[in-house]
Amino acid sequence: MSVDRRDFLKTAAGTLGLLLSREGLTSAQTPAPVETVSGPAVAFGVIGAGAWGREILAALGRIGAARVQYICDVYEPALKRAATGAPRAETATDWKRVIESPGVEAIVIATPTPAHREIAIAALQARKHVYCEAPLAASSEDARAIAAAALATSDRVFQAGLQGRVNALYRHVLQFVKSGVLGDVALVNAQWNRKDSWRRAAPTPEREHDVNWRLAKDSPGLLGEIGIHQLDLISEYVGARPSAIVGSGTTVAWRDGRATPDTVSCLLELPTGRANFRATLASSFGGAYTIFNGSNSSLLLKENRGWLIKEADSPLLGWEVYARKESVHDETGIAMVADATKLLQAGKEPGKDGPVEPEKPPLVMAFESFIHSIRAGAPPACGARDGYAATVAALTANDAVRGSKRIEIGVDGYAL
C-alpha cells in the first residue's frame, strides 16, 4: 500500500509530538499566540529610546494588543526621534514619571545596562509588569537584586529580554533536540562576528561618554551584551549551565583607548561536554551561528535558519526521507522549518508550500509572549530565575575574558 507523502509527514509529526509530551515539553517553552488572549491592549512605558529602544517601539507597533503610552529618555534629541514611531505616546526625560503614571501597566527597560537595577526595582515596587532587556544588569549583585524583587512581586510579570526563548525556529528545533535526535552532544561551537567599532559619535564630550558606555571598564562587554543570547541557547539545548568558564580577549581593530576587548573567546565547561564561543568587532566574516555536534546528528542554527546534518551511521527516523534538503558546507542538511507544525496541519509541506524562515521576528514574538503572560496569568517565556542565571553565566564569561583566566561557578552560583 502506498503512503501519501503529506499523510506520512502528519503521522511523523504526531508521533514526535507524543514523544515530546512524554519528555515534558511545557507550554512555557512554546508560548501561546497573543491572539488567544482577550482584554484591552496593554499600555506600555518604554524607558530608553536609543537604537534598540526604537526597535522595541517598532515591534510594539506591530502588535494590536499593545499600546505605547509613554516613551522616556534622558537625551531629548533621541526622545524626539523615537516619538515619531509612537506619535500618540506621552514623552518624558525622567523615568520616574513613567513609572508613576497610573495609565501605564508594563515597563520596558531598554536603557544602558548599568541603569537597569534602579529602574527595574522601582517599577516592580510600583506594581508594574516589567520587561527588562538582557543582561539584567552589569554586575551579578545588581542582577540578583532585580531577580529577587521580581520574585517578591509574584502577581506581576517579569520577563527577561532573551528573545531566543520565543524564537519560533529555536522552539521548533528544541522539540527535536529533546527527542534525542542529536544523540550525545560532545561539542558546541558558537560565533558572533560583525565589523562595528561600537563607538558612536555625539555632539558633546558628555554625551559621547554616555552613549559609549559599552566601551567603559564596567561594561558587560561582548559576552554580556551579545554572547548572553547564544550562551543561553546552548544551556537550554544541552540542559545545563556551565560549571566553569575559561576566557581570553584582546583589542585588535579598534585601538581607541577603550576598556572593552573587541575580540573575545571563551570555553564553557558543561556536564556533558564543551562549548566554545568567540566574537569579534574586527570582522563580519562568518556572521553568527551555533553548531551542536552530536553522536547521531549535528545541528547548525542561525537566527532564522537551521539545518540538521545526520551521521552516516545514525538510525533512520523516517520523516527525514521526505524533508527539504539543502547543501551545508560539504554536507547535505535537513532544513528545519519554524512553522512546520502549522503547515502540516493545513495540509501543506514545510519548506515547499510555505516560508522557510519564521514569519514574525523574535522581538515581536517576545512581546506577544509577554502580553499573553500579563493577560492570561501564564508563566513568562524567560522569568527572573532564568534571566538571572543567564546573566551570571555571561558576566562570569566576561570576567574570565578580561582576566584571561578560568573561573569556576559553584553549585549555588546560579541560585537565588
N, C-alpha and C positions, 0 to 999 in steps of 0.2 A: 504494500500500500504506500503510495507516495504521500509525502508530508509537505503541505504548503509552507513556504519559507516564512511567511509572516506568522502563521499559526505556530510554527516551531519557536520563533523568537518570543512570542507571547507566553508560550509554555515555559521557555527557559527563564524569562523574566519573573514569572510567577514562582518558579522553583527557587530562584535566587532570593526573591522576597521572603519566602517561607524560611529559608536558611538564615537570612539576616534577622528575622524576627526571633529566631531561636538564639541567635548570637546576642540579642539585646539591643538592637539599634533603637534609640529613643526618639521620641518626637522632637526633643530639643535639638537633635542633630540634623533634623530635616524640618526647618521652620515652616509653619503653615503660611499660606499666602495671606497678605493683609486684606485681600478682598473678602475673606471669610469673616471678618470682624465688623460688627455693627457699632454704631455710635458716631458722635460728631468727630470732625477732624481734630487731631492732636495739635495743640498750639505750642509751637517751638520757640525757644530763645536760643539763638546761635551766638556764642561768645568766641570771638576770634574770626576776623574777616580777611585773613591773608589768602594766599593762593588756594590752600586746602579748604579754608572756610567757604570760598566761592564754589568749590567743587561740591561741598555739602549742600549749599543753597540750591545749586542746580539739581542735585539728586532729590532733595525735598520737593522741588518744584514739579517733579515728575510723578509725585505720589498724591493722589486725590485725598487720602486720609491724613495728610499733613498740611499744616498752615503755619507759615513763619510769622510770628507775632512781633519778635524783636531781633535786631541784629546789633552786636556790640563789638567795638574795637577801640583801643586807646588812640589809634592813629586815624585822624579824621579823613585824610585822602583815601585810605584803604576802606574805611567805613562807607564813604560816599560811592566808591566804585562797586562795592559789594551790594549796596542798596538797590542798584539797578536790576539785580536779579530777583528782588522781592520788593517791588515798589510800594506795596501796601503795609509793609512792616514799619514799626517804630524803630528809631535808632538811638544809641546811647554810647558814650565813651566810658562810662562807669558800669562794670559788670554787676555791681550790687543792685542797680536799678532794675536790671533784667530779672534777677532772682527774686526781688521783692514784688515784682509785678504779679497781681492776682490772676491775670489772664493767661500767664504762661504756665503750661503743665510740665513741659520737658525742656531740659537744658542740654545743649550740645556744647562740649568743651573742645575747641579747636585752636586754643592758644599755644604759644611755645610751651613745651613740656614742663619746664621748671615751675610754671604758674598753675599747673593743674590742681595741686593739693588744696590750696586755699579756696578756689572756686568750687571744686567738687564737694568738699565737706560743707561749705556754706549752702550749696544748692540742696544737698540731702537734708540738712537741718531745716531748710525751708519747705520740706516735703515735696520737692520736685523729683520727677524721674530724671535720670542722668545718663547721657551717652558721652563717655569720655574716650577721646582718641588714645591710641596706643603709641608708646608705652604709657602706663597710668601716670608715671612720674619719672623724674630724673634720678631719684635715689630709691633704694628699696625701703628705706624708712618712710618716705613720703607715700610710696605705693601701698605700704602696709596700712598707713593711717587712712587712706582713701578707701581701701577694701574693707577695713574694719567699720568705717562709718556706713558704707553701703550695706554690710551685713546687719548692722544695728537698725537699719531702716528697712525692715523686711517687707513693708507694704508699698514700697516704691521700687520701680525697676531700675537697675543699674546695669548698663551694658558697656563692655569694653570694645573699642573700635578695631577689632581684629576681623576684617572683612572676610578672611578665609573661612571663618566659621559658618558663613552663609553663602559662600561662592557655590553656585549651582553645580559647576563641574566638580569641585572638590567634594561636595556632599554626595554626588552620584558615584564618584570613584571610590570614596570611603567605603561604600557598601561592598564593593568588590574586594577591597583590602581586608575588610572584616570577615569575608567569606574564606579567606586564606589563599586567594589566587596567586599571591606573590611567593608563598612558601615561607622560608626563613629569611628575613631581611638582614643581610650581613653588612651592607654599606649604603650610606646615603651621601650624595654629593649635591650641594645647593650653591647657586651662584646668583649674584645681582651685580651687573655691570652697567654703568651709564656715565658718559663723559659729561661732567657737570661740576663746576667749581664749588657749588653750594653757596658761593658768596653772592650777595645781592647788593646792587647799588642803592644809594639813598641820598637825599638832598642835604642832610646834615650829619656830622660825626655821631651825634647822639642817636639819630635814627639808624645809621649804619651799624652801630653797636647793637641796637635792639634787634634789628632784622637778621643779623648774622649770629644769633645765639647758638646755632648748631655747630659753629666753629670754635666755641669757647671751651675752657677746660672742664666745666661741669656738664657739658653736653652728653647725652646718651650715645652719641656717635652713630656710625653706620649700623652697628649691631642693634642699638636701641631704637633708632628711628626707622630703619629699613629691615634689618635682619630679623627683627622680632616676628614678622609675619611668616617667614619661611621656617624659623625655628619652632614656632607654634604648630605649623603644618606637620613638620617632622615628628614632633612629640605626639600629636594626635594620631598620626598614622601608625607609629610604632607602639603607641600605648604607654609611653614613659617619658619623663623629663630627664635631661642629662644629670648624671651624678657628679660629673667633673667636666671642666672646660679648660682647654689649652689654647692660648691665643697669641697672636703677634700682629703688629701693624706698623706702617710707615707712611711717610708722605712722599709721593713720587712726582706728581704733576703740578700740584698747587702749593708751591713754596712761598707762601704769602704771610707767614707769621701765625698761621692757625695752630690751635692746640689739639685739633681733631685729626687723626690719620685719614688720608684719603684712600688708603688701600689696607684691607684687613683680611685676616684668615683665622679661623678657629676650628678646633677639633672637639666635638661633643662626645663624651664617653657615655654610652647608653647601655642599659642592662642586656640588650640583645645584639649589640654591635657598635659600630662607629658611624658618625656623621661629620662631614666636612662642610663648612660654609665659608665662602670667600666673596668679597665685594670690593669694587674699586670705582672711584670717580675719575680715573685716568683714561678709561677706555669703555666704549659701548659694545665692543665685540662680544658676541655670545648672549647678550641680554640677560634675562633672568629665567631660571628654571630650577627644578628639583628632580633628582633622579633617585629612585629607590631600587637597589639591586637585590633581588630575591633569588632563592634557590630554584624556584619554578618559573618566575617571570620577573621582568623589570618594568618599572613604571617611570615615564618621563612626563612631568607636569609643568605646563606654563599656566599663566593666569586664566586663559580662556581655551586652551587646547591640552589634550592629554593623549598618550599612546601607551598601550600595553605591549611589551615585546616578550614573547614566550621563549623559554629554553627548548632546545630540540627534544630533550628527554622529559619534558613536563607532561603531566597527564592531560588527556583531551577532556575539555569541559563540555563540549557540544556546541554551545552558542557561537563560539569564536569562528567556526567554519563559515558562518553567514555574515559575520561582522564586516564593516568597512575597513579596508586595508590601506595603509599609506607607508611610503618609504621613510624610515627614520634612521639617519646616518647610513650604515651598511646593512641595516636590518629591515624586516617588514613588521610594522607595528599595527596593532588593532586600535583604531581611533575610538576614544572614549567620548561619547556624545552626551552632553549635560542633560538634555531634555528627552533622553531615550525612553523613559517610562511613559511620559505623556504621549510621545509619538506612537509608541506601541499600542497604547490604549485607544488611540484614534485610528488604528489600522494602517499606520504609516511605518516606514523603515527609517531608523536613525541614520543620519548622515547621507541619506538619499532623498527623502521627501521633506526634510526639514533642515534647519541650520545646524552646523557642527559646533558652533560656539553658543554659549548661553545668550538668551535674548535680552536679559537685564544685566547691567553692570553690578558687580559685587556691592558697591556702595549703596545703590538703590535697594538691593535686597537686604542689606544690613538695616536700613531704616524701616523697611517694611516689616522686618522681623521685630525690631524694637517697638513699633506701633502695635503689632499683634500682641506682644507681651504686655503692653500697657492696657490695652482694651480687653484682652481675654484672660488676663491674670496668669499667663503662661511663663515658664522659666525663660530667661533671656538666652540668646544663642551663645553668648560668652559673658558670664556673670563675673562677680567680684573675685571669686576664688581662682577661676581660670585666667582672668586678666592679670591678677597679682602674680600667679605662677609664671605666666609668660613674660611678665616684666622682670621678675627675678632672674630668669634664665638669660634674657637679653642683656640686662645690666651687668650680670656676672661675666658674660662673654665680653662686654665692652671693657670691664676692668682687667680681664685676662689679656686682652689685646693691648691696652695701654701699658700694662706692666710686663708684657712678653713673658707670661708665667702660666702655671697651671693652678686653678682654683677648684677646690672640692666644694660641693654643695651637700651639706649634711642631710640626714634623714628628715629633719624638720625644716630644711631650707625653704620649702615651698608652703609650709603650713602657716595658717593664720591663728 
